[in-house]
Amino acid sequence: MDRVQDEKKLSSHDDTFNPIFPSLHNVSEDSGPRNYVDAPSPIRLKADISSDEALKHIRTANNISITPELFEKLYLTPQKAVKGDLRSTFANPTPVALLGFLLSCGFWFTLASTLTPFFNAYGAYASDPTKPYEGLASEGFHASYGFFLLFMGFLSLLYLICALRTNLVFVTIFFGLFMTFVILTGSYWEIALDHASVAAKLQIASGAFAFLACLAGWWIFFAQMLASVDFPYQIPVGDISHLIRSGTERAQDKERFSA
């Protein structure tokens, strides 16, 4: 009778045993110590391994290190059975969405904190501490705020260069943003020099480029929505990914010629 009960205990433990997390297995004291998994050696996964094979290693290993290329393959561009070739047309959606989100949040948070009295961003330029709003009209505030817009323009320029490998709509978006920030920088610096008429014209010009960027943004959004639902009619985005050859293609040609 005791032997039957012991066999039932062992079978119940085996049914609930998790080979991935053996420490979670509730082993009774009378069953004795068990060593289900030996201490694993570190496993390094390279980018040339397939996504399915890499996931199999990850499921069975406790200590691994993966290359940045493999990380992007697994988590930024996971292998899915989807129709079409959206990633090559619109670029990888995950980093593009993250960059757009960070750019938008960072810009609007900085703008809001600059104009919020609690942060005293403009009050520091006021000659009278009891009248912090006078700092908004000071030369120092407009000159320093122009540098914030200037570096936003540099960031947009980096995105513009990267967009040359995607499509014309993305190029239009980031070109419009680049021109918007650069012209706005000049506008604030002209205000600091007390050239109000020139600053007003620059603000109008920057608004025109911002409007162009917004139109292109809505265009690419509409194109992505149509492509995501496999709509029978698509709108063009001007694919230019073939104009600048990728680094992978150049490396393959170099290896082919050297061989």
C-alpha positions in Angstrom: 0.0 0.0 0.0 2.8 2.4 0.9 4.6 1.6 -2.3 1.5 2.5 -4.4 1.2 5.8 -2.6 4.9 6.6 -3.2 4.5 5.9 -6.9 1.4 8.2 -7.1 3.4 11.0 -5.4 6.3 10.6 -7.9 3.9 10.6 -10.9 2.1 13.7 -9.7 5.4 15.5 -9.4 6.5 14.5 -12.9 3.2 15.7 -14.3 3.8 19.2 -12.9 7.5 19.4 -13.5 8.6 22.4 -15.6 11.9 21.7 -17.3 12.5 25.4 -18.0 12.0 26.6 -14.4 12.8 23.5 -12.2 12.9 25.6 -9.1 9.2 26.1 -9.3 8.6 22.3 -9.0 7.1 21.5 -5.6 9.1 18.5 -4.6 8.1 16.9 -1.3 10.7 16.2 1.3 10.3 12.4 1.2 11.1 12.3 -2.5 14.7 13.3 -1.9 16.9 15.8 -3.7 16.7 16.0 -7.5 19.0 17.6 -10.0 16.9 18.1 -13.1 19.0 20.6 -15.0 22.8 20.9 -14.8 24.4 24.3 -14.7 24.3 25.5 -18.3 27.2 27.0 -20.1 26.7 30.4 -21.8 25.3 30.2 -25.3 26.0 32.9 -27.8 23.6 33.2 -30.7 24.7 34.9 -33.9 22.7 36.9 -36.4 22.9 34.2 -39.1 20.7 31.8 -37.1 17.0 31.6 -38.0 14.4 33.1 -35.7 12.8 29.7 -35.0 16.1 28.1 -34.1 17.0 31.0 -31.9 13.8 30.8 -30.0 14.3 27.1 -29.4 17.7 27.9 -27.7 16.2 30.6 -25.6 13.4 28.3 -24.4 15.9 25.8 -23.1 18.8 27.9 -21.9 19.2 29.9 -18.8 22.2 32.0 -19.8 22.5 33.3 -23.3 23.9 36.3 -25.1 22.7 37.5 -28.5 24.0 40.0 -31.0 22.1 43.2 -31.8 21.3 41.9 -35.3 19.6 38.8 -33.8 17.8 40.9 -31.3 16.3 43.0 -34.1 15.4 39.8 -36.0 13.6 38.4 -33.0 11.9 41.4 -31.5 11.9 44.3 -34.0 11.3 42.3 -37.2 9.7 39.0 -36.0 9.1 36.4 -38.7 5.4 36.3 -39.4 3.3 34.9 -42.3 2.0 38.2 -43.7 1.2 39.1 -47.3 2.9 41.8 -49.2 6.3 43.5 -48.6 5.4 46.3 -46.2 8.7 46.4 -44.4 10.7 47.1 -47.5 8.2 49.7 -48.7 7.4 51.6 -45.5 10.6 50.6 -43.5 10.6 48.6 -40.3 7.4 49.9 -38.4 8.7 49.3 -34.8 11.7 51.6 -34.7 10.0 54.1 -36.9 7.0 54.3 -34.5 9.3 54.5 -31.5 11.4 57.3 -33.0 8.2 59.2 -34.0 6.8 58.8 -30.5 9.9 59.8 -28.7 10.4 62.8 -31.1 6.9 64.0 -30.6 6.8 63.5 -26.8 10.2 65.0 -26.3 9.4 68.1 -28.4 6.0 68.8 -26.8 7.2 68.1 -23.3 10.1 70.6 -23.7 7.8 73.2 -25.2 5.2 72.8 -22.5 7.8 72.9 -19.7 9.4 76.0 -21.2 6.0 77.8 -21.1 5.0 76.5 -17.7 5.6 79.0 -14.9 6.5 76.3 -12.4 9.8 75.5 -14.3 10.7 79.2 -14.4 12.3 78.8 -17.8 11.4 82.3 -19.0 11.3 83.9 -15.6 15.0 83.5 -15.2 15.4 86.1 -18.0 13.1 88.7 -16.4 14.8 91.8 -15.0 12.2 92.0 -12.2 11.8 88.7 -10.3 8.2 89.7 -9.3 7.3 89.9 -13.0 8.5 86.6 -14.6 6.3 87.0 -17.7 8.7 89.8 -18.8 11.2 87.1 -19.6 9.2 86.0 -22.6 10.0 89.4 -24.3 13.7 89.4 -23.4 16.5 89.0 -26.0 18.2 86.2 -24.0 15.1 84.0 -23.9 14.5 84.1 -27.6 18.2 83.6 -28.5 18.6 80.6 -26.2 15.2 79.1 -27.3 16.5 79.2 -30.9 19.2 76.7 -30.0 16.5 74.2 -28.9 14.8 74.5 -32.3 18.2 74.3 -34.1 19.0 70.9 -32.5 15.6 69.7 -33.4 16.5 70.6 -36.9 19.7 68.5 -36.6 17.7 65.5 -35.4 15.3 65.9 -38.3 18.3 66.0 -40.7 19.5 62.6 -39.3 16.0 61.2 -40.0 16.0 62.7 -43.5 19.3 61.0 -44.4 18.0 57.7 -43.1 14.7 58.2 -45.0 16.7 58.2 -48.3 16.6 54.4 -48.1 12.7 54.3 -47.8 10.3 56.3 -49.9 9.6 59.9 -51.1 6.9 60.5 -48.5 9.2 60.0 -45.6 11.8 62.2 -47.3 9.1 64.9 -47.7 8.1 64.6 -44.0 11.6 65.0 -42.6 12.6 67.6 -45.1 9.6 69.7 -44.1 10.4 69.2 -40.4 14.1 70.1 -41.0 13.2 73.3 -42.8 10.5 74.2 -40.3 12.9 74.0 -37.3 15.8 75.7 -39.1 13.6 78.7 -40.3 12.0 78.9 -36.8 15.5 79.1 -35.3 16.2 82.1 -37.5 12.9 83.7 -36.6 13.7 83.5 -32.8 17.2 84.9 -33.4 15.7 87.8 -35.4 13.3 88.5 -32.6 16.3 88.6 -30.2 17.9 91.2 -32.6 14.6 93.2 -32.5 13.8 92.5 -36.2 10.1 91.9 -35.8 9.2 92.2 -39.4 11.8 89.7 -40.6 10.9 87.3 -37.8 7.2 87.4 -38.9 8.1 86.5 -42.5 10.3 83.6 -41.3 7.4 82.3 -39.1 5.1 82.3 -42.1 7.7 80.4 -44.2 8.2 77.8 -41.4 4.5 77.3 -41.1 4.3 76.5 -44.9 7.0 73.8 -44.5 5.3 72.4 -41.4 2.0 72.2 -43.4 3.8 70.2 -46.1 5.2 67.8 -43.5 1.7 67.3 -42.0 0.2 66.6 -45.5 2.9 64.0 -46.1 2.3 62.4 -42.7 -1.3 61.9 -43.4 -0.5 60.5 -46.8 1.8 57.8 -45.4 -0.6 57.1 -42.7 -3.4 56.5 -45.2 -1.1 54.4 -47.4 -0.1 52.2 -44.4 -3.8 51.7 -43.4 -4.7 50.6 -46.9 -1.7 48.2 -47.0 -2.3 46.7 -43.6 -5.8 45.5 -44.5 -4.7 44.4 -48.0 -7.0 46.9 -49.6 -7.4 46.2 -53.4 -6.3 49.8 -54.2 -3.1 51.3 -53.0 -1.8 54.9 -53.1 1.9 55.4 -54.2 4.5 56.4 -51.7 7.5 56.7 -54.1 9.7 53.8 -53.2 13.3 54.9 -53.6 15.0 52.0 -51.6 16.6 50.8 -54.8 18.4 54.1 -55.5 20.9 53.7 -52.7 22.3 50.2 -52.4 22.3 48.6 -48.9 25.5 47.8 -47.0 24.6 44.1 -47.2 24.4 44.2 -51.0 27.7 46.0 -51.2 29.3 43.4 -48.9 27.9 40.5 -51.0 29.3 42.1 -54.2 32.7 42.6 -52.6 32.8 38.9 -51.5 31.7 37.8 -55.0 34.4 39.8 -56.8 37.1 38.7 -54.3 36.1 35.1 -54.8 
